[in-house]
């Protein structure tokens, strides 16, 4: 009986961790989607006033790995991939990862909602028996 109880508690904890992971992943995906959407919605000169000067570049007089990234994202949103690569070679890779993450989140949204409902129902049922 005690082993069964510990096993149920462990399964319940794993389900809670899975729910937490899904929640965090979807929140991050929303943030990534907003980053991808900004170049289409906000003019570059307006966004530039909110981006602080690179502290790495001001301190060491060399660009960091992310210098030029926002300008490169604007270039990608215009379809100018060569300019984006010149501004920051990592921009195409990071933009692709952001895009794929957002796409995957959208594709898995409905199955994930169903999974969350099943897990929460199980957790509520298990807590009712405790």
Secondary structure, DSSP 8 states (H G I E B T S, - for coil): -HHHHHHHHHHHHHHHHHHHHHHHHHHHHHHHHHHHHHHHHS-HHHHHTTS---HHHHHHSS--TTTTHHHHHHHHHTT-HHHHHHH-TTHHHHHHHHHHHHHHHHHTHHHHHHHHHHHHHHHHHHHHH-
